[in-house]
Amino acid sequence: MDELIAFVRARLDEDEQAARDATPGPWSYDPGKEWYDGDDFVTMTNGQEFVGYGGTSPFRGAICITGEAGHAQSARDADYIARHDPARTLRDVRARRRTLDRCQEGLLSGDPRLAGFAAAAVREMAQRWDDHDDFDEGWRASSDPG
């Protein structure tokens, strides 16, 4: 279990570093395509959906362009990307670290039921990185909840 906990901690460290290295937010998506150019609001007219940073409005710059304006999937992609800005990732990492710490306490508690629950929770937490080269298939969480 120590190796699994170390694996999860290392992935959380990577997620945290990636968020810290990204353009600071908040990121947002504005279907109205308003952009602040430093002096005034302008409207994007290049026909693309995009995610911007600097607050919900005004945008300070573009993070990414997801496709043609008005295209339903481009709009959904832009909304999804904006929802997962660096600040949200950092909050998620903090919460997952606290959960992992509590699981580690449960594993050391001496209570077999609590330790079993904690071990299952750590295995489930690790599943989000099951495509990582260091993921051990022996860590795969059982699909059977019982």
C-alpha positions in Angstrom: 0.0 0.0 0.0 3.0 2.3 0.6 3.9 2.1 -3.1 0.4 3.0 -4.1 0.2 6.0 -1.8 3.6 7.2 -3.1 2.2 6.8 -6.7 -0.9 8.9 -5.9 1.2 11.5 -4.1 3.6 11.7 -7.1 0.7 12.2 -9.5 -0.8 14.9 -7.3 2.6 16.6 -7.3 2.6 16.5 -11.1 -0.9 17.9 -11.4 0.0 20.7 -9.0 3.1 21.6 -11.0 1.2 21.6 -14.2 -1.4 23.9 -12.8 1.3 26.2 -11.4 3.0 26.3 -14.8 -0.2 27.1 -16.7 -1.4 30.6 -17.5 -3.0 31.9 -14.3 -6.7 32.3 -14.4 -9.4 32.5 -13.8 -10.1 31.0 -17.1 -13.5 31.5 -18.6 -15.6 31.0 -21.7 -17.8 33.7 -23.1 -20.1 32.7 -25.9 -20.5 36.5 -26.6 -16.9 36.6 -27.6 -16.1 39.8 -25.6 -12.4 40.7 -25.3 -10.7 43.5 -23.5 -7.9 44.9 -25.5 -6.5 47.1 -22.8 -8.5 50.1 -23.7 -12.0 49.0 -24.5 -14.2 45.9 -25.1 -14.1 44.5 -28.6 -16.0 41.6 -30.0 -14.2 38.6 -31.5 -15.1 38.4 -35.2 -12.7 35.6 -36.3 -15.5 33.0 -36.0 -13.9 30.8 -33.3 -14.9 29.6 -29.8 -12.1 30.3 -27.3 -11.2 30.2 -23.7 -9.8 33.3 -22.1 -8.2 34.3 -18.9 -8.4 37.2 -16.5 -11.9 36.8 -15.2 -15.3 36.2 -16.6 -15.2 39.5 -18.3 -13.1 41.2 -19.5 -10.8 38.6 -21.1 -7.2 39.5 -21.0 -6.0 36.9 -23.5 -6.8 33.6 -25.1 -5.8 30.2 -23.6 -7.0 28.1 -26.5 -9.4 28.1 -29.5 -11.6 25.1 -29.6 -13.2 25.4 -33.1 -15.7 27.2 -35.2 -18.0 29.7 -33.5 -21.5 28.5 -32.9 -20.5 24.8 -33.3 -22.1 23.0 -30.4 -19.1 20.8 -29.7 -16.6 23.7 -29.9 -18.7 25.6 -27.3 -18.9 22.5 -25.0 -15.2 22.0 -25.3 -14.5 25.7 -24.5 -16.8 25.5 -21.4 -15.1 22.3 -20.2 -11.6 23.7 -20.5 -12.6 26.9 -18.7 -14.1 25.0 -15.9 -10.8 23.2 -15.3 -8.6 26.2 -14.8 -5.4 26.1 -12.7 -7.1 27.3 -9.6 -9.6 24.5 -9.7 -6.9 22.0 -10.2 -5.0 23.3 -7.2 -8.1 23.1 -5.0 -8.7 19.6 -6.2 -5.1 18.6 -5.4 -5.3 20.0 -1.9 -8.6 18.2 -1.3 -7.2 14.9 -2.6 -4.1 15.2 -0.5 -6.2 15.7 2.6 -8.3 12.6 1.6 -5.1 10.6 1.1 -3.8 11.7 4.5 -7.0 10.6 6.1 -6.8 7.3 4.3 -3.3 6.8 5.5 -4.5 7.4 9.1 -7.2 4.8 8.5 -4.7 2.3 7.3 -2.7 2.7 10.5 -5.8 2.8 12.8 -5.8 -0.9 13.7 -9.5 -1.0 12.8 -9.8 -3.6 10.0 -13.0 -2.2 8.6 -11.6 1.4 8.5 -8.3 0.1 7.1 -10.2 -1.9 4.4 -12.3 1.2 3.5 -9.1 3.4 3.4 -7.3 0.9 1.1 -10.2 0.7 -1.3 -10.5 4.5 -1.3 -6.8 4.8 -2.2 -7.1 2.2 -5.0 -10.1 4.1 -6.4 -8.3 7.4 -6.1 -5.4 6.0 -8.2 -7.7 4.9 -11.0 -7.6 8.4 -12.5 -4.0 7.7 -13.5 -4.4 4.1 -14.7 -2.9 5.1 -18.1 0.3 6.3 -16.4 3.5 4.2 -17.1 4.0 3.6 -13.4 0.5 2.4 -12.7 0.6 -1.2 -11.4 -2.4 -3.3 -12.7 -2.5 -4.9 -9.2 -3.8 -1.6 -8.0 -6.9 -1.7 -10.2 -9.9 -1.2 -8.0 -12.5 -4.0 -8.0 -15.7 -3.2 -9.9 -17.5 -5.1 -7.1 -18.4 -2.7 -4.3 -18.9 -5.6 -1.9 
